[in-house]
Amino acid sequence: MPSDSLSPEEQYEITYRATKNAIWDVLGTAVYLVFLIFAVALALFAIALPAIGSLAGGNAKPFVVGVAVLGLAVAGFGSYRIYQLIQ
């Protein structure tokens, strides 16, 4: 068994580093997930939906179409990353 060859100080150091890395991985993933949820909501409700509403109102300008496509692309990418994190 590998732990038989390690001193108690070495075992403590390995356990401490592994625990510290695991905690930071979990916290980092949680913060990233919250950021993605916020980015998707912002892309949909502040960028894509108003642009699509403007298009529905008859203002079919290329800039508005570009903004709508960009907002939907950001929301789609964010949704895909959220799906990957949750799965």
Beta strands, then each sheet from edge to edge (+ up, - down):
end
